[in-house]
Amino acid sequence: MKTLIVGAGTEGVLYGWALAEAGYDVTHFIRQGKKAQFDNGVLLDVIDDRKGHKQENKIKYPMKCVEMIAPTDHYELIILPIHFYQVEAALETLAPVSGDALFLGFGTNWNGTEIFEKFLPKERYLFGFPYGGGIKQDGQYVAYLSPKIYLGEADGRASEKLARLKSFFAKADIQSAVSDSIFHLLWTSHAGYMGVCASLVKSGGLIPFLQSKAAMTECHQIIREIYELCRLRGVDPYKYPDQAMLFRFPAWLYIIIFRFFIRNSKGIQRALAYATDPTGDAEKLYPTMLKTAQELKFDMPRLKAVESYLLK
C-alpha cells in the first residue's frame, strides 16, 4: 500500500520508519521549503516493544520527502499524524489531488467527523490513535513504539477498509485494537492527556510529579472532571480500560499504581514526554474543551485552575 505521511512530527516519523522497515513505500509530505532539511535522513532513538524486534534502537531513517503531490502519484493511504488544528488545512490541500486515497486521521480529535466531511466522502476516511510517541530532542527523535494502535470507523461498523488497514499495520507487527466508538476512545484519551500535561508542566517534569502526592492527586481530580464532561457527551470512559482503568480507583491507590507503572516503563516515560512539549496539542485543545463544557452547561473549576500551565 503506497503511503503518504503528513508532516515530520515524532509520531509521523516513528510510524513512517516502522512501515518502511516492513517493506512499504512510505513518503512524507513536508511543508514548502523544508524538504532539504531531511535530505540526509533523520536520527531516531526508539524503544520498540514489538514482539521479535530489537528493543533499543539508535538508527538513521532515510526519509523520502515531497512538498507536493498529484493524482498520478497513486497514493493508496494518507496518514495524518498531525495536530488536530492542522487537519483542515492538510485536507484542503491534499483531498483534491489525492485520487482515491484513503485518509487515516491518526491522533487528537475532539470534534468528530465535521472537518473530514467538508472534503471527503465517508468511504475515504477513518480514524485511529497511536499508543506510543515521544519528542524531538537534541536533533533526534526520542520515541516509544508500541505493538498496538487503535482503529475505528466513525459509525463503529466493521468495514472492508478497516480490515485492510488492520492487515496493513499487522505486516509491520503493529496490531490494531478496533473500537466500536473510536471518538469515545479518543475523547477519553484526551482527558488523560490534558490532566497529565497540566500536572507535569506545573510540577516541572515527570520526576517531581511522581514525587508529589499533591500533584498526582490534582491530576487525578482534573482527569475525573474531564471524564464527567465526556459522560455528558454520551461517553462511558471506563469502557476503555487502557485509558481509564486507573481512574476507577481512589486517588491514593492510583498514585501507588501509576508510580510503579511509570517508573518501570522507560517506553511510557518517553511517550509521556509529549505532554510537556510546547508544540503539543494542549494549548489549542483546552479552549476547545471549554467550549464543549459551556455548550453543555458544565463548569470545570479544576481544569480552569491549571489554565496557565496549559496555555504555554
C-alpha positions as CSV (number, residue, x, y, z in Angstrom):
1,M,0.0,0.0,0.0
2,K,1.7,3.2,-1.2
3,T,1.6,5.5,1.8
4,L,1.9,9.3,2.3
5,I,2.5,10.5,5.9
6,V,1.7,14.2,6.5
7,G,4.5,16.0,8.3
8,A,7.7,15.2,10.1
9,G,6.5,15.2,13.7
10,T,7.6,12.4,16.1
11,E,4.6,10.1,15.5
12,G,4.8,10.5,11.8
13,V,8.5,9.8,11.6
14,L,8.2,6.9,14.1
15,Y,5.4,5.1,12.2
16,G,7.0,6.0,8.9
17,W,10.2,4.3,9.9
18,A,8.3,1.2,11.2
19,L,6.2,0.9,8.0
20,A,9.2,1.5,5.7
21,E,11.1,-1.2,7.6
22,A,8.3,-3.6,6.9
23,G,8.7,-3.0,3.2
24,Y,6.1,-0.4,2.5
25,D,6.6,2.5,0.1
26,V,6.5,5.4,2.5
27,T,6.8,9.1,1.7
28,H,6.5,12.2,4.0
29,F,4.6,15.3,2.9
30,I,6.7,18.3,4.0
31,R,5.9,22.0,4.1
32,Q,7.1,24.0,1.2
33,G,10.8,24.9,1.5
34,K,11.5,22.4,4.3
35,K,12.4,19.3,2.2
36,A,16.1,20.0,2.1
37,Q,16.2,19.6,5.9
38,F,15.6,15.9,5.5
39,D,17.8,15.1,2.6
40,N,20.2,13.2,4.8
41,G,17.5,11.5,6.8
42,V,16.8,11.8,10.5
43,L,18.1,10.2,13.6
44,L,15.8,8.0,15.8
45,D,16.3,6.8,19.3
46,V,13.4,4.2,19.6
47,I,12.3,1.8,22.3
48,D,10.5,-0.8,20.3
49,D,8.1,-3.1,22.2
50,R,7.0,-5.1,19.1
51,K,7.5,-8.8,19.6
52,G,10.6,-10.1,17.8
53,H,12.1,-6.6,17.3
54,K,15.2,-5.2,18.9
55,Q,14.1,-3.1,21.8
56,E,16.6,-0.3,21.9
57,N,17.4,1.3,18.5
58,K,19.6,4.2,17.5
59,I,19.2,4.4,13.8
60,K,19.1,6.7,10.8
61,Y,15.8,6.8,8.9
62,P,16.3,7.9,5.3
63,M,13.0,9.7,4.9
64,K,11.7,10.1,1.4
65,C,10.0,13.5,1.3
66,V,7.9,15.6,-1.1
67,E,6.4,19.1,-1.0
68,M,3.5,18.4,-3.4
69,I,1.6,15.5,-4.7
70,A,-0.6,14.8,-7.8
71,P,-3.3,12.2,-8.5
72,T,-0.8,10.4,-10.7
73,D,1.3,9.6,-7.6
74,H,-1.4,7.0,-6.8
75,Y,-1.1,7.0,-3.0
76,E,-3.4,4.5,-1.5
77,L,-3.2,5.7,2.1
78,I,-2.6,9.1,3.6
79,I,-1.9,9.2,7.3
80,L,-2.5,12.4,9.3
81,P,-0.4,12.2,12.5
82,I,-0.6,15.9,13.0
83,H,-2.2,18.4,15.5
84,F,-6.0,18.5,15.2
85,Y,-5.9,22.2,14.4
86,Q,-3.7,21.4,11.3
87,V,-6.1,18.8,9.8
88,E,-8.4,21.1,7.9
89,A,-5.5,22.8,6.1
90,A,-4.0,19.4,5.2
91,L,-7.3,18.1,3.9
92,E,-7.9,21.3,1.9
93,T,-4.5,20.8,0.2
94,L,-4.4,17.1,-0.3
95,A,-8.0,15.9,-0.9
96,P,-8.3,17.5,-4.4
97,V,-5.1,15.9,-5.6
98,S,-5.1,12.5,-3.7
99,G,-7.1,10.4,-6.3
100,D,-8.9,7.7,-4.4
101,A,-6.5,7.5,-1.4
102,L,-7.9,6.5,2.0
103,F,-7.2,9.1,4.8
104,L,-6.4,8.0,8.3
105,G,-6.9,10.6,11.0
106,F,-4.3,9.5,13.4
107,G,-4.3,11.3,16.8
108,T,-6.2,14.1,18.5
109,N,-9.8,14.6,17.5
110,W,-12.3,16.4,19.8
111,N,-14.9,17.4,17.1
112,G,-15.7,14.1,15.3
113,T,-16.1,14.0,11.5
114,E,-17.0,17.6,10.9
115,I,-13.8,18.7,9.2
116,F,-13.4,15.4,7.2
117,E,-16.9,15.7,5.8
118,K,-16.0,19.0,4.3
119,F,-13.5,17.4,1.9
120,L,-14.1,13.7,1.7
121,P,-16.9,11.2,1.3
122,K,-17.2,8.8,4.3
123,E,-15.9,6.0,2.2
124,R,-12.5,7.7,2.1
125,Y,-11.6,8.2,5.8
126,L,-11.4,6.5,9.1
127,F,-9.7,7.2,12.4
128,G,-7.0,5.9,14.7
129,F,-4.9,6.6,17.7
130,P,-1.3,5.7,18.3
131,Y,-0.2,4.0,21.6
132,G,3.3,5.5,21.5
133,G,5.2,8.6,20.6
134,G,7.8,10.9,22.1
135,I,9.5,14.2,21.3
136,K,12.3,15.7,19.2
137,Q,15.3,16.3,21.4
138,D,18.9,17.3,20.7
139,G,18.4,16.8,17.0
140,Q,16.9,13.3,17.1
141,Y,13.5,11.8,17.6
142,V,13.3,10.1,21.0
143,A,10.3,7.8,21.0
144,Y,8.5,4.7,22.1
145,L,6.8,2.3,19.6
146,S,4.0,0.2,21.0
147,P,2.9,-3.1,19.4
148,K,-0.6,-1.8,19.4
149,I,-2.7,1.1,17.9
150,Y,-6.4,1.8,17.8
151,L,-8.6,2.0,14.7
152,G,-12.2,2.6,14.0
153,E,-14.9,3.8,11.6
154,A,-16.7,6.9,12.6
155,D,-20.0,5.0,12.9
156,G,-18.4,2.0,14.7
157,R,-19.1,-0.5,11.9
158,A,-16.8,-3.2,10.6
159,S,-15.8,-2.4,7.1
160,E,-13.6,-3.6,4.3
161,K,-11.2,-0.6,4.6
162,L,-10.9,-1.2,8.3
163,A,-9.9,-4.8,7.7
164,R,-7.5,-3.6,5.1
165,L,-5.8,-1.2,7.5
166,K,-5.6,-3.9,10.2
167,S,-3.7,-6.1,7.8
168,F,-1.5,-3.2,6.6
169,F,-0.3,-2.4,10.2
170,A,0.0,-6.1,11.1
171,K,2.6,-6.5,8.4
172,A,4.7,-4.1,10.5
173,D,4.0,-6.2,13.6
174,I,1.6,-3.5,14.9
175,Q,-1.7,-5.0,16.0
176,S,-4.9,-2.9,15.8
177,A,-7.4,-2.8,18.5
178,V,-10.7,-1.9,16.8
179,S,-13.0,0.3,18.7
180,D,-16.8,0.4,18.0
181,S,-16.7,4.0,19.3
182,I,-13.5,5.5,18.2
183,F,-14.3,9.1,19.1
184,H,-15.3,8.0,22.6
185,L,-12.0,6.3,23.0
186,L,-10.2,9.4,21.7
187,W,-12.1,11.8,24.0
188,T,-11.3,9.6,27.0
189,S,-7.6,9.6,25.9
190,H,-7.7,13.4,25.6
191,A,-9.0,13.7,29.1
192,G,-5.9,11.9,30.4
193,Y,-3.6,13.8,28.2
194,M,-4.9,17.2,29.5
195,G,-4.7,16.2,33.1
196,V,-1.2,14.8,32.8
197,C,0.0,17.7,30.7
198,A,-1.1,20.4,33.2
199,S,0.3,18.4,36.1
200,L,3.7,17.7,34.5
201,V,4.2,21.3,33.4
202,K,3.1,22.6,36.8
203,S,5.4,20.1,38.6
204,G,8.4,20.9,36.4
205,G,8.7,17.4,34.9
206,L,7.9,13.7,35.3
207,I,10.2,13.0,38.3
208,P,9.0,15.9,40.5
209,F,5.4,15.0,39.5
210,L,5.8,11.4,40.6
211,Q,7.4,12.6,43.9
212,S,4.4,14.8,44.8
213,K,1.2,13.3,46.2
214,A,-0.4,16.7,45.9
215,A,0.4,17.0,42.2
216,M,-0.7,13.4,41.4
217,T,-3.9,13.9,43.4
218,E,-4.7,17.1,41.4
219,C,-4.0,15.3,38.2
220,H,-6.5,12.5,39.2
221,Q,-9.1,15.1,40.0
222,I,-8.7,17.0,36.7
223,I,-9.0,13.9,34.7
224,R,-12.1,12.7,36.5
225,E,-13.6,16.1,36.0
226,I,-13.0,15.8,32.2
227,Y,-14.5,12.3,32.3
228,E,-17.7,13.9,33.6
229,L,-17.7,16.2,30.6
230,C,-17.2,13.1,28.4
231,R,-20.2,11.5,30.1
232,L,-22.3,14.5,29.2
233,R,-21.3,13.8,25.6
234,G,-22.6,10.3,25.9
235,V,-19.3,8.6,26.6
236,D,-18.5,5.9,29.2
237,P,-14.8,6.5,29.8
238,Y,-14.4,3.2,31.7
239,K,-15.3,1.3,28.6
240,Y,-11.7,2.0,27.6
241,P,-9.5,0.4,30.3
242,D,-6.2,1.3,28.7
243,Q,-7.1,4.9,29.1
244,A,-9.3,5.0,32.2
245,M,-8.8,2.0,34.4
246,L,-6.6,3.7,37.0
247,F,-9.2,6.4,37.5
248,R,-11.7,4.0,38.8
249,F,-9.6,3.9,41.9
250,P,-9.4,6.5,44.7
251,A,-6.5,8.9,44.4
252,W,-4.3,7.2,46.9
253,L,-4.4,3.8,45.1
254,Y,-4.0,5.5,41.7
255,I,-0.8,7.1,43.0
256,I,0.7,3.8,44.0
257,I,-0.1,2.0,40.8
258,F,0.8,4.9,38.5
259,R,4.2,5.4,40.1
260,F,5.0,1.8,39.9
261,F,3.9,1.5,36.3
262,I,5.7,4.6,35.0
263,R,8.9,4.0,36.9
264,N,9.2,0.6,35.4
265,S,8.4,1.5,31.8
266,K,11.1,3.6,30.0
267,G,8.9,3.4,26.9
268,I,5.9,5.0,28.5
269,Q,8.1,7.7,30.1
270,R,9.1,8.6,26.6
271,A,5.5,8.7,25.4
272,L,4.6,11.0,28.3
273,A,7.3,13.4,27.3
274,Y,4.9,14.7,24.7
275,A,2.7,16.1,27.4
276,T,5.4,18.7,28.2
277,D,6.2,19.5,24.6
278,P,5.4,23.2,24.0
279,T,4.4,22.4,20.4
280,G,1.8,19.9,21.6
281,D,-2.0,20.0,21.4
282,A,-2.8,21.2,24.9
283,E,-2.9,24.9,24.2
284,K,-5.5,24.5,21.4
285,L,-7.3,21.6,22.9
286,Y,-8.0,23.5,26.2
287,P,-10.3,26.2,24.8
288,T,-12.0,23.5,22.6
289,M,-12.8,21.5,25.7
290,L,-14.1,24.6,27.5
291,K,-16.3,25.4,24.5
292,T,-17.9,22.0,24.8
293,A,-18.3,22.4,28.5
294,Q,-20.1,25.8,28.0
295,E,-22.4,24.3,25.4
296,L,-23.3,21.5,27.9
297,K,-23.5,24.0,30.8
298,F,-20.9,22.1,32.8
299,D,-18.4,24.0,34.9
300,M,-14.8,22.8,35.1
301,P,-13.1,24.5,38.0
302,R,-10.3,22.0,38.4
303,L,-9.3,22.3,34.7
304,K,-9.6,26.1,34.8
305,A,-7.4,26.3,37.8
306,V,-4.4,25.0,35.8
307,E,-5.1,27.1,32.7
308,S,-1.8,29.0,32.9
309,Y,0.1,25.7,32.6
310,L,-1.8,24.6,29.5
311,L,-1.6,27.9,27.7
312,K,2.2,27.8,27.2
